[in-house]
Amino acid sequence: MKYNQSTLNRLEKILEEAGYVVRYERGSFKSGYCILEEKKVVVLNKFLNTDGKINTLIDLMPALQVTYELLTIDSQKMYVEVMQKHEA
C-alpha cells in the first residue's frame, strides 16, 4: 500500500460508504483521532501529515462498524487489504 493522497482518499471513501463523516479539526488529540459513536463522525487531527492520517485510519478501522456488503467493489478490496495489514 502506497502512502499518498490517493490512498488517503480511498480510506476516507470506505468510511463515507459505511456511513461515517470524516472531519479534520485541530485540538488536543492524544491518538490523532476522536470517534463520536452516536453520530458516526471520525475527527482526525488536521496537523497530521498524509502518512500519519493513513496510519491513523488503518489503526482506527477495525474499531468501526463497517458493513462490508455496502461497500463498492474497490472499497471492499481496500478494506480487506487494511484489515489484513492490521492483523499482521
mmCIF file as gemmi writes it, N, C-alpha and C atoms, coordinates in Angstrom:
data_model
loop_
_atom_site.group_PDB
_atom_site.id
_atom_site.type_symbol
_atom_site.label_atom_id
_atom_site.label_alt_id
_atom_site.label_comp_id
_atom_site.label_asym_id
_atom_site.label_entity_id
_atom_site.label_seq_id
_atom_site.pdbx_PDB_ins_code
_atom_site.Cartn_x
_atom_site.Cartn_y
_atom_site.Cartn_z
_atom_site.occupancy
_atom_site.B_iso_or_equiv
_atom_site.pdbx_formal_charge
_atom_site.auth_seq_id
_atom_site.auth_asym_id
_atom_site.pdbx_PDB_model_num
ATOM 1 N N . MET Axp A 1 ? 0.851 -1.182 0 1 0 ? 1 A 1
ATOM 2 C CA . MET Axp A 1 ? 0 0 0 1 0 ? 1 A 1
ATOM 3 C C . MET Axp A 1 ? 0.891 1.238 0 1 0 ? 1 A 1
ATOM 4 N N . LYS Axp A 2 ? 0.649 2.105 -0.949 1 0 ? 2 A 1
ATOM 5 C CA . LYS Axp A 2 ? 1.414 3.347 -1.037 1 0 ? 2 A 1
ATOM 6 C C . LYS Axp A 2 ? 0.787 4.388 -0.116 1 0 ? 2 A 1
ATOM 7 N N . TYR Axp A 3 ? 1.631 5.175 0.495 1 0 ? 3 A 1
ATOM 8 C CA . TYR Axp A 3 ? 1.169 6.217 1.399 1 0 ? 3 A 1
ATOM 9 C C . TYR Axp A 3 ? 1.163 7.542 0.652 1 0 ? 3 A 1
ATOM 10 N N . ASN Axp A 4 ? 0.038 7.806 -0.041 1 0 ? 4 A 1
ATOM 11 C CA . ASN Axp A 4 ? -0.098 9.046 -0.789 1 0 ? 4 A 1
ATOM 12 C C . ASN Axp A 4 ? -1.545 9.549 -0.674 1 0 ? 4 A 1
ATOM 13 N N . GLN Axp A 5 ? -1.828 10.66 -1.292 1 0 ? 5 A 1
ATOM 14 C CA . GLN Axp A 5 ? -3.149 11.277 -1.18 1 0 ? 5 A 1
ATOM 15 C C . GLN Axp A 5 ? -4.246 10.373 -1.743 1 0 ? 5 A 1
ATOM 16 N N . SER Axp A 6 ? -3.933 9.631 -2.794 1 0 ? 6 A 1
ATOM 17 C CA . SER Axp A 6 ? -4.913 8.722 -3.391 1 0 ? 6 A 1
ATOM 18 C C . SER Axp A 6 ? -5.336 7.641 -2.398 1 0 ? 6 A 1
ATOM 19 N N . THR Axp A 7 ? -4.369 7.078 -1.673 1 0 ? 7 A 1
ATOM 20 C CA . THR Axp A 7 ? -4.683 6.066 -0.651 1 0 ? 7 A 1
ATOM 21 C C . THR Axp A 7 ? -5.537 6.669 0.453 1 0 ? 7 A 1
ATOM 22 N N . LEU Axp A 8 ? -5.187 7.87 0.887 1 0 ? 8 A 1
ATOM 23 C CA . LEU Axp A 8 ? -5.973 8.544 1.916 1 0 ? 8 A 1
ATOM 24 C C . LEU Axp A 8 ? -7.41 8.755 1.443 1 0 ? 8 A 1
ATOM 25 N N . ASN Axp A 9 ? -7.574 9.166 0.185 1 0 ? 9 A 1
ATOM 26 C CA . ASN Axp A 9 ? -8.915 9.369 -0.364 1 0 ? 9 A 1
ATOM 27 C C . ASN Axp A 9 ? -9.714 8.068 -0.384 1 0 ? 9 A 1
ATOM 28 N N . ARG Axp A 10 ? -9.049 6.962 -0.726 1 0 ? 10 A 1
ATOM 29 C CA . ARG Axp A 10 ? -9.736 5.668 -0.764 1 0 ? 10 A 1
ATOM 30 C C . ARG Axp A 10 ? -10.166 5.23 0.631 1 0 ? 10 A 1
ATOM 31 N N . LEU Axp A 11 ? -9.322 5.471 1.635 1 0 ? 11 A 1
ATOM 32 C CA . LEU Axp A 11 ? -9.691 5.13 3.011 1 0 ? 11 A 1
ATOM 33 C C . LEU Axp A 11 ? -10.869 5.975 3.487 1 0 ? 11 A 1
ATOM 34 N N . GLU Axp A 12 ? -10.84 7.264 3.16 1 0 ? 12 A 1
ATOM 35 C CA . GLU Axp A 12 ? -11.955 8.148 3.519 1 0 ? 12 A 1
ATOM 36 C C . GLU Axp A 12 ? -13.243 7.69 2.841 1 0 ? 12 A 1
ATOM 37 N N . LYS Axp A 13 ? -13.139 7.219 1.605 1 0 ? 13 A 1
ATOM 38 C CA . LYS Axp A 13 ? -14.316 6.75 0.859 1 0 ? 13 A 1
ATOM 39 C C . LYS Axp A 13 ? -14.936 5.529 1.544 1 0 ? 13 A 1
ATOM 40 N N . ILE Axp A 14 ? -14.101 4.628 2.06 1 0 ? 14 A 1
ATOM 41 C CA . ILE Axp A 14 ? -14.62 3.461 2.792 1 0 ? 14 A 1
ATOM 42 C C . ILE Axp A 14 ? -15.458 3.923 3.969 1 0 ? 14 A 1
ATOM 43 N N . LEU Axp A 15 ? -14.941 4.869 4.723 1 0 ? 15 A 1
ATOM 44 C CA . LEU Axp A 15 ? -15.673 5.354 5.893 1 0 ? 15 A 1
ATOM 45 C C . LEU Axp A 15 ? -16.968 6.045 5.489 1 0 ? 15 A 1
ATOM 46 N N . GLU Axp A 16 ? -16.931 6.824 4.422 1 0 ? 16 A 1
ATOM 47 C CA . GLU Axp A 16 ? -18.138 7.507 3.957 1 0 ? 16 A 1
ATOM 48 C C . GLU Axp A 16 ? -19.196 6.498 3.517 1 0 ? 16 A 1
ATOM 49 N N . GLU Axp A 17 ? -18.769 5.442 2.806 1 0 ? 17 A 1
ATOM 50 C CA . GLU Axp A 17 ? -19.71 4.414 2.371 1 0 ? 17 A 1
ATOM 51 C C . GLU Axp A 17 ? -20.287 3.647 3.559 1 0 ? 17 A 1
ATOM 52 N N . ALA Axp A 18 ? -19.538 3.598 4.666 1 0 ? 18 A 1
ATOM 53 C CA . ALA Axp A 18 ? -20.001 2.929 5.875 1 0 ? 18 A 1
ATOM 54 C C . ALA Axp A 18 ? -20.879 3.853 6.723 1 0 ? 18 A 1
ATOM 55 N N . GLY Axp A 19 ? -21.098 5.074 6.255 1 0 ? 19 A 1
ATOM 56 C CA . GLY Axp A 19 ? -21.98 5.997 6.961 1 0 ? 19 A 1
ATOM 57 C C . GLY Axp A 19 ? -21.289 6.946 7.913 1 0 ? 19 A 1
ATOM 58 N N . TYR Axp A 20 ? -19.963 6.976 7.889 1 0 ? 20 A 1
ATOM 59 C CA . TYR Axp A 20 ? -19.213 7.882 8.768 1 0 ? 20 A 1
ATOM 60 C C . TYR Axp A 20 ? -18.896 9.186 8.051 1 0 ? 20 A 1
ATOM 61 N N . VAL Axp A 21 ? -18.807 10.244 8.824 1 0 ? 21 A 1
ATOM 62 C CA . VAL Axp A 21 ? -18.361 11.54 8.329 1 0 ? 21 A 1
ATOM 63 C C . VAL Axp A 21 ? -16.933 11.719 8.828 1 0 ? 21 A 1
ATOM 64 N N . VAL Axp A 22 ? -16.015 12.017 7.926 1 0 ? 22 A 1
ATOM 65 C CA . VAL Axp A 22 ? -14.621 12.236 8.291 1 0 ? 22 A 1
ATOM 66 C C . VAL Axp A 22 ? -14.366 13.737 8.302 1 0 ? 22 A 1
ATOM 67 N N . ARG Axp A 23 ? -13.892 14.216 9.453 1 0 ? 23 A 1
ATOM 68 C CA . ARG Axp A 23 ? -13.594 15.647 9.583 1 0 ? 23 A 1
ATOM 69 C C . ARG Axp A 23 ? -12.168 15.814 10.058 1 0 ? 23 A 1
ATOM 70 N N . TYR Axp A 24 ? -11.559 16.897 9.629 1 0 ? 24 A 1
ATOM 71 C CA . TYR Axp A 24 ? -10.209 17.249 10.066 1 0 ? 24 A 1
ATOM 72 C C . TYR Axp A 24 ? -10.311 18.525 10.886 1 0 ? 24 A 1
ATOM 73 N N . GLU Axp A 25 ? -9.939 18.426 12.131 1 0 ? 25 A 1
ATOM 74 C CA . GLU Axp A 25 ? -10.03 19.556 13.058 1 0 ? 25 A 1
ATOM 75 C C . GLU Axp A 25 ? -8.742 19.652 13.86 1 0 ? 25 A 1
ATOM 76 N N . ARG Axp A 26 ? -8.541 20.78 14.475 1 0 ? 26 A 1
ATOM 77 C CA . ARG Axp A 26 ? -7.415 20.907 15.382 1 0 ? 26 A 1
ATOM 78 C C . ARG Axp A 26 ? -7.91 20.725 16.81 1 0 ? 26 A 1
ATOM 79 N N . GLY Axp A 27 ? -7.022 20.284 17.643 1 0 ? 27 A 1
ATOM 80 C CA . GLY Axp A 27 ? -7.388 20.04 19.025 1 0 ? 27 A 1
ATOM 81 C C . GLY Axp A 27 ? -6.316 19.224 19.706 1 0 ? 27 A 1
ATOM 82 N N . SER Axp A 28 ? -6.554 18.886 20.939 1 0 ? 28 A 1
ATOM 83 C CA . SER Axp A 28 ? -5.565 18.102 21.685 1 0 ? 28 A 1
ATOM 84 C C . SER Axp A 28 ? -5.947 16.622 21.618 1 0 ? 28 A 1
ATOM 85 N N . PHE Axp A 29 ? -5.595 16.008 20.506 1 0 ? 29 A 1
ATOM 86 C CA . PHE Axp A 29 ? -5.869 14.597 20.284 1 0 ? 29 A 1
ATOM 87 C C . PHE Axp A 29 ? -4.673 13.793 20.772 1 0 ? 29 A 1
ATOM 88 N N . LYS Axp A 30 ? -4.89 12.91 21.711 1 0 ? 30 A 1
ATOM 89 C CA . LYS Axp A 30 ? -3.787 12.091 22.201 1 0 ? 30 A 1
ATOM 90 C C . LYS Axp A 30 ? -3.378 11.052 21.174 1 0 ? 30 A 1
ATOM 91 N N . SER Axp A 31 ? -4.329 10.537 20.425 1 0 ? 31 A 1
ATOM 92 C CA . SER Axp A 31 ? -4.01 9.472 19.484 1 0 ? 31 A 1
ATOM 93 C C . SER Axp A 31 ? -4.195 9.894 18.034 1 0 ? 31 A 1
ATOM 94 N N . GLY Axp A 32 ? -4.481 11.134 17.777 1 0 ? 32 A 1
ATOM 95 C CA . GLY Axp A 32 ? -4.648 11.601 16.416 1 0 ? 32 A 1
ATOM 96 C C . GLY Axp A 32 ? -6.068 11.551 15.903 1 0 ? 32 A 1
ATOM 97 N N . TYR Axp A 33 ? -6.991 10.983 16.7 1 0 ? 33 A 1
ATOM 98 C CA . TYR Axp A 33 ? -8.384 10.913 16.257 1 0 ? 33 A 1
ATOM 99 C C . TYR Axp A 33 ? -9.337 10.912 17.443 1 0 ? 33 A 1
ATOM 100 N N . CYS Axp A 34 ? -10.584 11.128 17.13 1 0 ? 34 A 1
ATOM 101 C CA . CYS Axp A 34 ? -11.668 11.086 18.107 1 0 ? 34 A 1
ATOM 102 C C . CYS Axp A 34 ? -12.868 10.479 17.387 1 0 ? 34 A 1
ATOM 103 N N . ILE Axp A 35 ? -13.572 9.56 18.036 1 0 ? 35 A 1
ATOM 104 C CA . ILE Axp A 35 ? -14.754 8.942 17.441 1 0 ? 35 A 1
ATOM 105 C C . ILE Axp A 35 ? -15.984 9.391 18.213 1 0 ? 35 A 1
ATOM 106 N N . LEU Axp A 36 ? -16.95 9.903 17.499 1 0 ? 36 A 1
ATOM 107 C CA . LEU Axp A 36 ? -18.23 10.232 18.106 1 0 ? 36 A 1
ATOM 108 C C . LEU Axp A 36 ? -19.208 9.147 17.652 1 0 ? 36 A 1
ATOM 109 N N . GLU Axp A 37 ? -19.355 8.101 18.462 1 0 ? 37 A 1
ATOM 110 C CA . GLU Axp A 37 ? -20.114 6.911 18.073 1 0 ? 37 A 1
ATOM 111 C C . GLU Axp A 37 ? -21.568 7.205 17.719 1 0 ? 37 A 1
ATOM 112 N N . GLU Axp A 38 ? -22.218 8.014 18.495 1 0 ? 38 A 1
ATOM 113 C CA . GLU Axp A 38 ? -23.643 8.264 18.274 1 0 ? 38 A 1
ATOM 114 C C . GLU Axp A 38 ? -23.914 8.905 16.921 1 0 ? 38 A 1
ATOM 115 N N . LYS Axp A 39 ? -22.989 9.724 16.45 1 0 ? 39 A 1
ATOM 116 C CA . LYS Axp A 39 ? -23.205 10.461 15.206 1 0 ? 39 A 1
ATOM 117 C C . LYS Axp A 39 ? -22.393 9.9 14.043 1 0 ? 39 A 1
ATOM 118 N N . LYS Axp A 40 ? -21.621 8.826 14.282 1 0 ? 40 A 1
ATOM 119 C CA . LYS Axp A 40 ? -20.771 8.228 13.25 1 0 ? 40 A 1
ATOM 120 C C . LYS Axp A 40 ? -19.866 9.273 12.602 1 0 ? 40 A 1
ATOM 121 N N . VAL Axp A 41 ? -19.144 9.985 13.45 1 0 ? 41 A 1
ATOM 122 C CA . VAL Axp A 41 ? -18.204 11.006 12.995 1 0 ? 41 A 1
ATOM 123 C C . VAL Axp A 41 ? -16.799 10.609 13.455 1 0 ? 41 A 1
ATOM 124 N N . VAL Axp A 42 ? -15.858 10.657 12.549 1 0 ? 42 A 1
ATOM 125 C CA . VAL Axp A 42 ? -14.454 10.432 12.872 1 0 ? 42 A 1
ATOM 126 C C . VAL Axp A 42 ? -13.754 11.768 12.704 1 0 ? 42 A 1
ATOM 127 N N . VAL Axp A 43 ? -13.112 12.237 13.752 1 0 ? 43 A 1
ATOM 128 C CA . VAL Axp A 43 ? -12.4 13.511 13.71 1 0 ? 43 A 1
ATOM 129 C C . VAL Axp A 43 ? -10.912 13.218 13.823 1 0 ? 43 A 1
ATOM 130 N N . LEU Axp A 44 ? -10.17 13.628 12.8 1 0 ? 44 A 1
ATOM 131 C CA . LEU Axp A 44 ? -8.723 13.441 12.786 1 0 ? 44 A 1
ATOM 132 C C . LEU Axp A 44 ? -8.03 14.777 13.01 1 0 ? 44 A 1
ATOM 133 N N . ASN Axp A 45 ? -6.839 14.698 13.584 1 0 ? 45 A 1
ATOM 134 C CA . ASN Axp A 45 ? -6.04 15.895 13.784 1 0 ? 45 A 1
ATOM 135 C C . ASN Axp A 45 ? -5.58 16.418 12.428 1 0 ? 45 A 1
ATOM 136 N N . LYS Axp A 46 ? -5.962 17.638 12.097 1 0 ? 46 A 1
ATOM 137 C CA . LYS Axp A 46 ? -5.658 18.183 10.769 1 0 ? 46 A 1
ATOM 138 C C . LYS Axp A 46 ? -4.181 18.483 10.571 1 0 ? 46 A 1
ATOM 139 N N . PHE Axp A 47 ? -3.409 18.471 11.649 1 0 ? 47 A 1
ATOM 140 C CA . PHE Axp A 47 ? -1.99 18.77 11.536 1 0 ? 47 A 1
ATOM 141 C C . PHE Axp A 47 ? -1.141 17.528 11.257 1 0 ? 47 A 1
ATOM 142 N N . LEU Axp A 48 ? -1.764 16.351 11.197 1 0 ? 48 A 1
ATOM 143 C CA . LEU Axp A 48 ? -1.027 15.143 10.834 1 0 ? 48 A 1
ATOM 144 C C . LEU Axp A 48 ? -0.645 15.214 9.355 1 0 ? 48 A 1
ATOM 145 N N . ASN Axp A 49 ? 0.523 14.668 9.016 1 0 ? 49 A 1
ATOM 146 C CA . ASN Axp A 49 ? 0.89 14.596 7.602 1 0 ? 49 A 1
ATOM 147 C C . ASN Axp A 49 ? 0.107 13.442 6.96 1 0 ? 49 A 1
ATOM 148 N N . THR Axp A 50 ? 0.241 13.278 5.662 1 0 ? 50 A 1
ATOM 149 C CA . THR Axp A 50 ? -0.522 12.255 4.943 1 0 ? 50 A 1
ATOM 150 C C . THR Axp A 50 ? -0.247 10.861 5.5 1 0 ? 50 A 1
ATOM 151 N N . ASP Axp A 51 ? 1.008 10.538 5.767 1 0 ? 51 A 1
ATOM 152 C CA . ASP Axp A 51 ? 1.342 9.23 6.337 1 0 ? 51 A 1
ATOM 153 C C . ASP Axp A 51 ? 0.658 9.029 7.681 1 0 ? 51 A 1
ATOM 154 N N . GLY Axp A 52 ? 0.677 10.066 8.5 1 0 ? 52 A 1
ATOM 155 C CA . GLY Axp A 52 ? 0.036 9.984 9.812 1 0 ? 52 A 1
ATOM 156 C C . GLY Axp A 52 ? -1.461 9.783 9.71 1 0 ? 52 A 1
ATOM 157 N N . LYS Axp A 53 ? -2.095 10.462 8.767 1 0 ? 53 A 1
ATOM 158 C CA . LYS Axp A 53 ? -3.542 10.312 8.576 1 0 ? 53 A 1
ATOM 159 C C . LYS Axp A 53 ? -3.877 8.888 8.124 1 0 ? 53 A 1
ATOM 160 N N . ILE Axp A 54 ? -3.085 8.355 7.188 1 0 ? 54 A 1
ATOM 161 C CA . ILE Axp A 54 ? -3.317 6.998 6.687 1 0 ? 54 A 1
ATOM 162 C C . ILE Axp A 54 ? -3.114 5.984 7.803 1 0 ? 54 A 1
ATOM 163 N N . ASN Axp A 55 ? -2.025 6.097 8.546 1 0 ? 55 A 1
ATOM 164 C CA . ASN Axp A 55 ? -1.764 5.17 9.657 1 0 ? 55 A 1
ATOM 165 C C . ASN Axp A 55 ? -2.86 5.239 10.719 1 0 ? 55 A 1
ATOM 166 N N . THR Axp A 56 ? -3.341 6.435 10.99 1 0 ? 56 A 1
ATOM 167 C CA . THR Axp A 56 ? -4.406 6.596 11.976 1 0 ? 56 A 1
ATOM 168 C C . THR Axp A 56 ? -5.683 5.918 11.503 1 0 ? 56 A 1
ATOM 169 N N . LEU Axp A 57 ? -6.043 6.1 10.24 1 0 ? 57 A 1
ATOM 170 C CA . LEU Axp A 57 ? -7.253 5.461 9.714 1 0 ? 57 A 1
ATOM 171 C C . LEU Axp A 57 ? -7.113 3.94 9.694 1 0 ? 57 A 1
ATOM 172 N N . ILE Axp A 58 ? -5.923 3.432 9.366 1 0 ? 58 A 1
ATOM 173 C CA . ILE Axp A 58 ? -5.695 1.983 9.372 1 0 ? 58 A 1
ATOM 174 C C . ILE Axp A 58 ? -5.841 1.434 10.791 1 0 ? 58 A 1
ATOM 175 N N . ASP Axp A 59 ? -5.303 2.137 11.775 1 0 ? 59 A 1
ATOM 176 C CA . ASP Axp A 59 ? -5.425 1.706 13.172 1 0 ? 59 A 1
ATOM 177 C C . ASP Axp A 59 ? -6.862 1.777 13.667 1 0 ? 59 A 1
ATOM 178 N N . LEU Axp A 60 ? -7.585 2.742 13.163 1 0 ? 60 A 1
ATOM 179 C CA . LEU Axp A 60 ? -8.948 3.008 13.622 1 0 ? 60 A 1
ATOM 180 C C . LEU Axp A 60 ? -9.993 2.09 12.991 1 0 ? 60 A 1
ATOM 181 N N . MET Axp A 61 ? -9.795 1.702 11.77 1 0 ? 61 A 1
ATOM 182 C CA . MET Axp A 61 ? -10.83 0.994 11.004 1 0 ? 61 A 1
ATOM 183 C C . MET Axp A 61 ? -11.378 -0.271 11.68 1 0 ? 61 A 1
ATOM 184 N N . PRO Axp A 62 ? -10.562 -1.121 12.311 1 0 ? 62 A 1
ATOM 185 C CA . PRO Axp A 62 ? -11.125 -2.315 12.95 1 0 ? 62 A 1
ATOM 186 C C . PRO Axp A 62 ? -12.088 -2 14.105 1 0 ? 62 A 1
ATOM 187 N N . ALA Axp A 63 ? -11.99 -0.816 14.676 1 0 ? 63 A 1
ATOM 188 C CA . ALA Axp A 63 ? -12.86 -0.445 15.792 1 0 ? 63 A 1
ATOM 189 C C . ALA Axp A 63 ? -14.208 0.104 15.318 1 0 ? 63 A 1
ATOM 190 N N . LEU Axp A 64 ? -14.338 0.353 14.025 1 0 ? 64 A 1
ATOM 191 C CA . LEU Axp A 64 ? -15.568 0.942 13.491 1 0 ? 64 A 1
ATOM 192 C C . LEU Axp A 64 ? -16.505 -0.136 12.959 1 0 ? 64 A 1
ATOM 193 N N . GLN Axp A 65 ? -17.774 0.212 12.896 1 0 ? 65 A 1
ATOM 194 C CA . GLN Axp A 65 ? -18.773 -0.705 12.357 1 0 ? 65 A 1
ATOM 195 C C . GLN Axp A 65 ? -18.892 -0.457 10.853 1 0 ? 65 A 1
ATOM 196 N N . VAL Axp A 66 ? -18.285 -1.348 10.079 1 0 ? 66 A 1
ATOM 197 C CA . VAL Axp A 66 ? -18.311 -1.237 8.624 1 0 ? 66 A 1
ATOM 198 C C . VAL Axp A 66 ? -19.039 -2.459 8.073 1 0 ? 66 A 1
ATOM 199 N N . THR Axp A 67 ? -20.108 -2.224 7.326 1 0 ? 67 A 1
ATOM 200 C CA . THR Axp A 67 ? -20.84 -3.311 6.685 1 0 ? 67 A 1
ATOM 201 C C . THR Axp A 67 ? -20.21 -3.557 5.322 1 0 ? 67 A 1
ATOM 202 N N . TYR Axp A 68 ? -19.503 -4.653 5.219 1 0 ? 68 A 1
ATOM 203 C CA . TYR Axp A 68 ? -18.734 -4.988 4.022 1 0 ? 68 A 1
ATOM 204 C C . TYR Axp A 68 ? -19.598 -4.973 2.762 1 0 ? 68 A 1
ATOM 205 N N . GLU Axp A 69 ? -20.794 -5.493 2.852 1 0 ? 69 A 1
ATOM 206 C CA . GLU Axp A 69 ? -21.669 -5.611 1.683 1 0 ? 69 A 1
ATOM 207 C C . GLU Axp A 69 ? -22.111 -4.262 1.125 1 0 ? 69 A 1
ATOM 208 N N . LEU Axp A 70 ? -22.078 -3.224 1.925 1 0 ? 70 A 1
ATOM 209 C CA . LEU Axp A 70 ? -22.499 -1.898 1.465 1 0 ? 70 A 1
ATOM 210 C C . LEU Axp A 70 ? -21.396 -1.145 0.726 1 0 ? 70 A 1
ATOM 211 N N . LEU Axp A 71 ? -20.181 -1.683 0.766 1 0 ? 71 A 1
ATOM 212 C CA . LEU Axp A 71 ? -19.056 -1.018 0.123 1 0 ? 71 A 1
ATOM 213 C C . LEU Axp A 71 ? -19.015 -1.343 -1.366 1 0 ? 71 A 1
ATOM 214 N N . THR Axp A 72 ? -18.482 -0.414 -2.156 1 0 ? 72 A 1
ATOM 215 C CA . THR Axp A 72 ? -18.265 -0.694 -3.578 1 0 ? 72 A 1
ATOM 216 C C . THR Axp A 72 ? -17.158 -1.746 -3.698 1 0 ? 72 A 1
ATOM 217 N N . ILE Axp A 73 ? -17.017 -2.33 -4.86 1 0 ? 73 A 1
ATOM 218 C CA . ILE Axp A 73 ? -16.02 -3.383 -5.06 1 0 ? 73 A 1
ATOM 219 C C . ILE Axp A 73 ? -14.607 -2.864 -4.774 1 0 ? 73 A 1
ATOM 220 N N . ASP Axp A 74 ? -14.29 -1.662 -5.249 1 0 ? 74 A 1
ATOM 221 C CA . ASP Axp A 74 ? -12.965 -1.085 -4.986 1 0 ? 74 A 1
ATOM 222 C C . ASP Axp A 74 ? -12.749 -0.873 -3.493 1 0 ? 74 A 1
ATOM 223 N N . SER Axp A 75 ? -13.777 -0.392 -2.816 1 0 ? 75 A 1
ATOM 224 C CA . SER Axp A 75 ? -13.665 -0.168 -1.379 1 0 ? 75 A 1
ATOM 225 C C . SER Axp A 75 ? -13.548 -1.484 -0.625 1 0 ? 75 A 1
ATOM 226 N N . GLN Axp A 76 ? -14.251 -2.524 -1.1 1 0 ? 76 A 1
ATOM 227 C CA . GLN Axp A 76 ? -14.147 -3.835 -0.459 1 0 ? 76 A 1
ATOM 228 C C . GLN Axp A 76 ? -12.717 -4.36 -0.534 1 0 ? 76 A 1
ATOM 229 N N . LYS Axp A 77 ? -12.079 -4.211 -1.692 1 0 ? 77 A 1
ATOM 230 C CA . LYS Axp A 77 ? -10.698 -4.666 -1.857 1 0 ? 77 A 1
ATOM 231 C C . LYS Axp A 77 ? -9.767 -3.91 -0.906 1 0 ? 77 A 1
ATOM 232 N N . MET Axp A 78 ? -9.945 -2.612 -0.839 1 0 ? 78 A 1
ATOM 233 C CA . MET Axp A 78 ? -9.11 -1.793 0.033 1 0 ? 78 A 1
ATOM 234 C C . MET Axp A 78 ? -9.357 -2.137 1.495 1 0 ? 78 A 1
ATOM 235 N N . TYR Axp A 79 ? -10.614 -2.361 1.853 1 0 ? 79 A 1
ATOM 236 C CA . TYR Axp A 79 ? -10.965 -2.704 3.234 1 0 ? 79 A 1
ATOM 237 C C . TYR Axp A 79 ? -10.303 -4.021 3.643 1 0 ? 79 A 1
ATOM 238 N N . VAL Axp A 80 ? -10.349 -5.016 2.766 1 0 ? 80 A 1
ATOM 239 C CA . VAL Axp A 80 ? -9.708 -6.303 3.053 1 0 ? 80 A 1
ATOM 240 C C . VAL Axp A 80 ? -8.197 -6.102 3.236 1 0 ? 80 A 1
ATOM 241 N N . GLU Axp A 81 ? -7.592 -5.293 2.389 1 0 ? 81 A 1
ATOM 242 C CA . GLU Axp A 81 ? -6.161 -5.016 2.494 1 0 ? 81 A 1
ATOM 243 C C . GLU Axp A 81 ? -5.822 -4.342 3.828 1 0 ? 81 A 1
ATOM 244 N N . VAL Axp A 82 ? -6.661 -3.398 4.24 1 0 ? 82 A 1
ATOM 245 C CA . VAL Axp A 82 ? -6.446 -2.693 5.501 1 0 ? 82 A 1
ATOM 246 C C . VAL Axp A 82 ? -6.581 -3.657 6.673 1 0 ? 82 A 1
ATOM 247 N N . MET Axp A 83 ? -7.606 -4.508 6.636 1 0 ? 83 A 1
ATOM 248 C CA . MET Axp A 83 ? -7.819 -5.445 7.742 1 0 ? 83 A 1
ATOM 249 C C . MET Axp A 83 ? -6.673 -6.462 7.815 1 0 ? 83 A 1
ATOM 250 N N . GLN Axp A 84 ? -6.174 -6.906 6.676 1 0 ? 84 A 1
ATOM 251 C CA . GLN Axp A 84 ? -5.032 -7.826 6.677 1 0 ? 84 A 1
ATOM 252 C C . GLN Axp A 84 ? -3.781 -7.138 7.208 1 0 ? 84 A 1
ATOM 253 N N . LYS Axp A 85 ? -3.593 -5.899 6.83 1 0 ? 85 A 1
ATOM 254 C CA . LYS Axp A 85 ? -2.438 -5.133 7.316 1 0 ? 85 A 1
ATOM 255 C C . LYS Axp A 85 ? -2.518 -4.948 8.823 1 0 ? 85 A 1
ATOM 256 N N . HIS Axp A 86 ? -3.708 -4.714 9.322 1 0 ? 86 A 1
ATOM 257 C CA . HIS Axp A 86 ? -3.896 -4.509 10.756 1 0 ? 86 A 1
ATOM 258 C C . HIS Axp A 86 ? -3.625 -5.787 11.545 1 0 ? 86 A 1
ATOM 259 N N . GLU Axp A 87 ? -4.017 -6.937 10.979 1 0 ? 87 A 1
ATOM 260 C CA . GLU Axp A 87 ? -3.813 -8.215 11.66 1 0 ? 87 A 1
ATOM 261 C C . GLU Axp A 87 ? -2.345 -8.623 11.693 1 0 ? 87 A 1
ATOM 262 N N . ALA Axp A 88 ? -1.582 -8.153 10.709 1 0 ? 88 A 1
ATOM 263 C CA . ALA Axp A 88 ? -0.152 -8.549 10.629 1 0 ? 88 A 1
ATOM 264 C C . ALA Axp A 88 ? 0.706 -7.874 11.666 1 0 ? 88 A 1
